[in-house]
Amino acid sequence: MNVETKVMTADELLAMPDDGARHELIDGDLITMSPSGATHSNIALFIGGHLIAYVRAQKLGEAYGADGGFVISRNPDTVLSPDASFVKKERFVKSDDFFPGYPDLAVEVISPSDRYMDVEAKVARYLQAGTSRVIVVNPRNQTAKITTTEGSTIVTIDGALTGGDVVPGWSLPLRDIFA
């Protein structure tokens, strides 16, 4: 007996009723994530708040929070929702739907339930879609990993998250995040 699984589209995901959980699509498969814990939420909001204040003051583009989805591939659809993100003003598209494309900068904060291999796979998807800079913040050891197509850099507690050439001049000391 064959069991047929239905591939979900980005439009179907967007139309789902709010069930209190976060959802993403990976190649049309619905991935359900539990709500974030307090530490994860606080870190993500702190980074996102700092990022949006900077990019708006500099008129560089738009920043988004964890509830914003990006359709990074179609047929089958992949929709990812980074904890914080940025899109350059040249690529900005005003929409009530998911953003049609990739973020230029994606920030992921590792949750206690996240597996490192799943986070690395998500980083690879962002880069493959066109994202220039992916920052993964690890509250477990108070570090971050900044990945671009050229490679990765580990940032320790005495370092800072930076926007590189994606968000020129943006910098946020890790020590401030974990204060």
HUTATA-V72845 format. One record per backbone hydrogen bond with DSSP energy under -1.0 kcal/mol. NH is the residue of the N-H (numbers start at 0). CO is the residue of the C=O. Records with the same first field share a line. If there is no record, write none. Layout:
NH: CO ; CO
This chain:
7: 27
12: 8
13: 9
14: 10
15: 12
21: 32
23: 30
24: 78
25: 28
27: 76
28: 25
30: 23
32: 21
40: 36
41: 37
42: 38
43: 39
44: 40
45: 41
46: 42
47: 43
48: 44
49: 45
50: 46
51: 47
52: 48
53: 49
54: 50
55: 51
56: 52
57: 53
59: 54
61: 86
63: 84
67: 64
69: 79
70: 98
71: 69 ; 77
72: 77
77: 72
78: 24
79: 69
82: 106
83: 106
84: 63
85: 104
86: 61
88: 59
90: 87
98: 68
100: 98
103: 85
104: 85
105: 132
106: 83
107: 134
109: 136
113: 110
118: 114
119: 115
120: 116
121: 117
122: 118
123: 119
124: 120
125: 121
126: 122
127: 123
128: 124
129: 125
130: 125
131: 103
132: 103
133: 146
134: 105
135: 144
136: 107
137: 142
142: 137
143: 154
144: 135
145: 152
146: 133
147: 150
150: 147
152: 145
154: 143
158: 155
160: 171
162: 169
165: 162
166: 162
169: 166
171: 160
173: 158
176: 172
177: 173
